[in-house]
C-alpha cells in the first residue's frame, strides 16, 4: 500500500486525474441510468472505479490529517 501511495504522489497530476476521473465516470453512469435509462458502465468496469474513488478519498483524508 505504501509503494502504491508513493507512486501515485510521485507522478505530478496522477492523484487528481484518478480522483476526478473516477467521480466523472461514476457521475455520468448515474446520469445515464436515471435520465437515459441505459447502462454506460458494466459491473466489471464500475467496481474498479468505485474502489479507485474510495482509495483516493482515503489517501486525501490521510494526507489532510497529516498536515494538521
MMTF fields as JSON, N, C-alpha, C and O atoms, coordinates in Angstrom:
{
  "mmtfVersion": "1.0.0",
  "mmtfProducer": "UNKNOWN",
  "numBonds": 271,
  "numAtoms": 272,
  "numGroups": 68,
  "numChains": 1,
  "numModels": 1,
  "chainsPerModel": [1],
  "groupsPerChain": [68],
  "chainIdList": ["A"],
  "bondAtomList": [4, 2, 8, 6, 12, 10, 16, 14, 20, 18, 24, 22, 28, 26, 32, 30, 36, 34, 40, 38, 44, 42, 48, 46, 52, 50, 56, 54, 60, 58, 64, 62, 68, 66, 72, 70, 76, 74, 80, 78, 84, 82, 88, 86, 92, 90, 96, 94, 100, 98, 104, 102, 108, 106, 112, 110, 116, 114, 120, 118, 124, 122, 128, 126, 132, 130, 136, 134, 140, 138, 144, 142, 148, 146, 152, 150, 156, 154, 160, 158, 164, 162, 168, 166, 172, 170, 176, 174, 180, 178, 184, 182, 188, 186, 192, 190, 196, 194, 200, 198, 204, 202, 208, 206, 212, 210, 216, 214, 220, 218, 224, 222, 228, 226, 232, 230, 236, 234, 240, 238, 244, 242, 248, 246, 252, 250, 256, 254, 260, 258, 264, 262, 268, 266],
  "bondOrderList": [1, 1, 1, 1, 1, 1, 1, 1, 1, 1, 1, 1, 1, 1, 1, 1, 1, 1, 1, 1, 1, 1, 1, 1, 1, 1, 1, 1, 1, 1, 1, 1, 1, 1, 1, 1, 1, 1, 1, 1, 1, 1, 1, 1, 1, 1, 1, 1, 1, 1, 1, 1, 1, 1, 1, 1, 1, 1, 1, 1, 1, 1, 1, 1, 1, 1, 1],
  "groupList": [{"groupName": "UNK", "atomNameList": ["N", "CA", "C", "O"], "elementList": ["N", "C", "C", "O"], "formalChargeList": [0, 0, 0, 0], "bondAtomList": [1, 0, 2, 1, 3, 2], "bondOrderList": [1, 1, 2], "singleLetterCode": "X", "chemCompType": "L-PEPTIDE LINKING"}],
  "groupTypeList": [0, 0, 0, 0, 0, 0, 0, 0, 0, 0, 0, 0, 0, 0, 0, 0, 0, 0, 0, 0, 0, 0, 0, 0, 0, 0, 0, 0, 0, 0, 0, 0, 0, 0, 0, 0, 0, 0, 0, 0, 0, 0, 0, 0, 0, 0, 0, 0, 0, 0, 0, 0, 0, 0, 0, 0, 0, 0, 0, 0, 0, 0, 0, 0, 0, 0, 0, 0],
  "groupIdList": [1, 2, 3, 4, 5, 6, 7, 8, 9, 10, 11, 12, 13, 14, 15, 16, 17, 18, 19, 20, 21, 22, 23, 24, 25, 26, 27, 28, 29, 30, 31, 32, 33, 34, 35, 36, 37, 38, 39, 40, 41, 42, 43, 44, 45, 46, 47, 48, 49, 50, 51, 52, 53, 54, 55, 56, 57, 58, 59, 60, 61, 62, 63, 64, 65, 66, 67, 68],
  "secStructList": [7, 2, 2, 2, 2, 2, 2, 2, 2, 2, 1, 6, 6, 2, 2, 2, 2, 2, 2, 2, 2, 2, 2, 2, 2, 2, 2, 2, 2, 2, 2, 0, 0, 0, 0, 0, 7, 7, 7, 1, 1, 7, 2, 2, 2, 2, 2, 2, 2, 2, 2, 2, 2, 2, 2, 2, 2, 2, 2, 2, 2, 2, 2, 2, 2, 2, 2, 7],
  "xCoordList": [0.828, 0.0, 0.868, 0.553, 1.967, 2.848, 3.53, 3.721, 3.898, 4.517, 3.537, 3.912, 2.289, 1.271, 1.045, 0.914, 0.999, 0.804, 1.974, 1.761, 3.189, 4.363, 4.341, 4.697, 3.922, 3.855, 2.805, 3.047, 1.649, 0.581, 1.029, 0.749, 1.719, 2.154, 3.423, 3.742, 4.16, 5.381, 5.07, 5.83, 3.982, 3.572, 2.759, 1.854, 3.081, 2.598, 1.068, 0.566, 0.343, -1.114, -1.899, -3.08, -1.271, -1.95, -3.064, -4.138, -2.842, -3.861, -5.144, -6.226, -5.071, -6.318, -6.993, -8.22, -6.189, -6.78, -7.534, -8.644, -6.936, -7.618, -8.889, -9.921, -8.818, -9.979, -11.106, -12.219, -10.817, -11.877, -12.315, -13.46, -11.417, -11.811, -12.805, -13.79, -12.547, -13.491, -14.814, -15.876, -14.755, -16.001, -16.805, -18.023, -16.133, -16.826, -17.472, -18.621, -16.741, -17.299, -18.448, -19.449, -18.317, -19.408, -20.621, -21.761, -20.369, -21.471, -22.181, -23.409, -21.418, -22.041, -22.806, -23.835, -22.305, -23.024, -24.363, -25.379, -24.363, -25.621, -26.568, -27.768, -26.041, -26.861, -27.486, -28.678, -26.691, -27.218, -28.284, -29.272, -28.087, -29.076, -30.382, -31.457, -30.303, -31.505, -32.215, -33.42, -31.494, -32.101, -32.351, -33.474, -31.32, -31.44, -31.922, -32.308, -31.902, -32.271, -31.459, -31.973, -30.181, -29.245, -28.074, -27.889, -27.299, -26.161, -24.886, -24.559, -24.165, -22.913, -21.74, -20.945, -21.63, -20.558, -21.159, -22.189, -20.504, -20.982, -20.358, -19.548, -20.724, -20.288, -18.781, -18.184, -18.156, -16.721, -15.872, -14.72, -16.4, -15.66, -16.088, -15.304, -17.305, -17.801, -17.164, -16.869, -16.954, -16.378, -14.96, -14.69, -14.037, -12.703, -12.749, -11.951, -13.659, -13.782, -14.216, -13.721, -15.127, -15.574, -14.434, -14.263, -13.66, -12.516, -11.485, -10.947, -11.197, -10.247, -10.758, -9.981, -12.061, -12.629, -12.443, -12.008, -12.768, -12.63, -11.159, -10.826, -10.282, -8.85, -8.31, -7.581, -8.662, -8.174, -8.777, -8.111, -10.016, -10.622, -9.882, -9.607, -9.562, -8.812, -7.443, -7.035, -6.731, -5.404, -5.477, -4.602, -6.509, -6.68, -6.951, -6.393, -7.794, -8.093, -6.857, -6.581, -6.116, -4.9, -3.859, -3.193, -3.729, -2.778, -3.229, -2.401, -4.525, -5.055, -4.863, -4.551, -5.044, -4.855, -3.393, -3.102, -2.468, -1.041, -0.66, 0.182, -1.284, -0.937, -1.356, -0.722, -2.397, -2.893, -2.114, -2.413],
  "yCoordList": [-1.193, 0.0, 1.251, 2.245, 1.183, 2.34, 2.616, 3.773, 1.553, 1.722, 2.35, 3.214, 1.915, 2.476, 3.95, 4.763, 4.291, 5.686, 6.555, 7.666, 6.068, 6.821, 6.995, 8.058, 5.948, 6.052, 7.074, 7.863, 7.058, 7.988, 9.43, 10.298, 9.69, 11.046, 11.435, 12.621, 10.465, 10.79, 11.368, 12.195, 10.953, 11.496, 12.749, 12.746, 13.825, 15.156, 15.254, 15.647, 14.919, 15.113, 13.808, 13.787, 12.727, 11.434, 11.369, 10.844, 11.882, 11.817, 12.562, 11.989, 13.82, 14.488, 13.834, 13.799, 13.316, 12.649, 11.395, 11.148, 10.603, 9.389, 9.726, 9.082, 10.737, 11.07, 11.652, 11.127, 12.73, 13.398, 12.604, 12.722, 11.797, 10.919, 9.871, 9.603, 9.272, 8.267, 8.904, 8.324, 10.102, 10.8, 11.132, 10.951, 11.614, 11.96, 10.765, 10.836, 9.667, 8.472, 7.876, 7.451, 7.841, 7.333, 8.27, 7.812, 9.571, 10.531, 10.402, 10.464, 10.221, 10.049, 8.732, 8.647, 7.714, 6.44, 6.601, 6.07, 7.332, 7.593, 8.406, 8.136, 9.398, 10.208, 9.331, 9.453, 8.454, 7.575, 6.631, 6.346, 6.152, 5.243, 5.956, 5.386, 7.2, 7.913, 8.565, 8.384, 9.308, 10.091, 9.241, 9.19, 8.583, 7.844, 6.412, 5.758, 5.928, 4.55, 3.54, 2.509, 3.861, 2.936, 2.717, 3.467, 1.695, 1.393, 1.847, 1.353, 2.782, 3.299, 2.394, 2.021, 2.047, 1.171, -0.148, -0.174, -1.24, -2.514, -2.758, -1.957, -3.829, -4.125, -4.279, -3.912, -4.827, -5.091, -3.829, -3.833, -2.769, -1.502, -0.555, 0.289, -0.691, 0.183, -0.148, 0.758, -1.42, -1.828, -1.296, -0.752, -1.423, -0.829, 0.694, 1.272, 1.345, 2.8, 3.2, 4.184, 2.451, 2.738, 2.494, 3.252, 1.436, 1.156, 2.272, 2.713, 2.739, 3.842, 5.105, 5.834, 5.374, 6.562, 6.522, 7.507, 5.399, 5.303, 5.293, 5.837, 4.691, 4.711, 6.137, 6.552, 6.882, 8.259, 9.142, 10.052, 8.889, 9.635, 9.337, 10.244, 8.071, 7.689, 8.357, 8.886, 8.342, 8.954, 10.463, 11.048, 11.093, 12.533, 12.889, 13.86, 12.126, 12.381, 12.121, 12.866, 11.081, 10.759, 11.875, 12.247, 12.398, 13.49, 14.77, 15.513, 15.028, 16.23, 16.16, 17.172, 14.985, 14.825, 14.969, 15.408, 14.605, 14.748, 16.236, 16.609, 17.071, 18.495, 19.215, 20.198, 18.757, 19.452, 19.118, 19.624],
  "zCoordList": [0.0, 0.0, 0.0, -0.654, 0.745, 0.834, -0.505, -0.877, -1.232, -2.543, -3.529, -4.323, -3.475, -4.354, -4.051, -4.965, -2.771, -2.373, -2.836, -3.321, -2.694, -3.152, -4.664, -5.173, -5.39, -6.847, -7.287, -8.2, -6.641, -7.007, -6.784, -7.61, -5.684, -5.392, -6.149, -6.224, -6.714, -7.45, -8.83, -9.333, -9.441, -10.736, -10.472, -9.636, -11.187, -10.821, -10.703, -9.65, -11.722, -11.709, -11.649, -11.995, -11.222, -11.219, -10.185, -10.48, -8.993, -7.941, -8.329, -8.197, -8.803, -9.207, -10.408, -10.494, -11.335, -12.506, -12.082, -12.552, -11.193, -10.729, -9.957, -10.146, -9.085, -8.261, -9.115, -9.121, -9.829, -10.579, -11.803, -12.24, -12.36, -13.463, -13.012, -13.7, -11.845, -11.345, -10.941, -11.164, -10.344, -9.981, -11.23, -11.253, -12.265, -13.512, -14.174, -14.609, -14.254, -14.895, -14.093, -14.67, -12.779, -11.944, -12.038, -12.115, -12.03, -12.17, -13.503, -13.56, -14.585, -15.896, -15.978, -16.649, -15.301, -15.264, -14.545, -14.993, -13.435, -12.72, -13.592, -13.619, -14.303, -15.213, -16.3, -16.586, -16.9, -17.948, -17.398, -18.075, -16.184, -15.596, -15.283, -15.468, -14.809, -14.381, -15.571, -15.743, -16.377, -17.456, -18.705, -19.208, -19.196, -20.455, -20.275, -21.244, -19.051, -18.731, -19.541, -19.972, -19.737, -20.38, -19.429, -18.47, -19.703, -18.85, -19.548, -20.627, -18.944, -19.504, -19.128, -19.99, -17.865, -17.386, -16.924, -16.25, -17.296, -16.769, -15.399, -14.932, -14.774, -13.411, -13.311, -12.299, -14.367, -14.331, -14.438, -14.005, -14.994, -15.04, -13.92, -13.486, -13.463, -12.4, -11.044, -10.264, -10.765, -9.483, -9.269, -8.199, -10.237, -10.024, -9.898, -9.16, -10.598, -10.469, -9.067, -8.517, -8.496, -7.127, -6.138, -5.183, -6.37, -5.499, -5.611, -4.595, -6.827, -7.024, -6.348, -5.731, -6.457, -5.826, -4.308, -3.712, -3.686, -2.235, -1.806, -0.753, -2.596, -2.283, -2.323, -1.421, -3.354, -3.468, -2.383, -1.89, -2.007, -0.9, 0.399, 1.184, 0.623, 1.824, 1.849, 2.883, 0.73, 0.68, 0.877, 1.515, 0.334, 0.527, 1.973, 2.483, 2.641, 4.051, 4.896, 5.836, 4.572, 5.306, 5.156, 6.122, 3.944, 3.694, 4.394, 4.921, 4.401, 5.051, 6.568, 7.196, 7.158, 8.595, 9.001, 10.114, 8.11, 8.4, 8.504, 9.321, 7.676, 7.653, 8.917, 9.302, 9.563, 10.764, 11.981, 13.063]
}
